[in-house]
Amino acid sequence: DKRHVASAHFALHEAHCLRFLVLCPECEEPVSRKNMEEHCKVEHQQGKEFQLLKGKSTVIIATK
C-alpha cells in the first residue's frame, strides 16, 4: 500500500521505513521485519503449493 508522505515528514518516514520494514522479494510489498516470515507463509505459500501440484491430475485447494 503506497502512501503519500508530506515533504516535511519525509526524512522521519524514510528513517522509520529503513529501520522497521523490508521489501518482500516475491511481491515487492513493504512488510514489517518481524512479520516477514509469517507474511511469506500466509501470502505466498498457496502459490508454492499450486506450483508443486501443477501438472498432476488432482488439485488440492487450501482455504483459510
C-alpha angles and dihedrals in degrees: 000000000000115000134191114244122198111244090236089062099037098101091052091045092050093049091050093049094048091051102042109022138062131184114250107241091219104045100014092228119141110255131180110260091232092052099044096101092050091044091055093047095047103034102035108025095083090056091051091050089051091051090052092050097043111121095020121117093235123060121195116202116206117212129195 
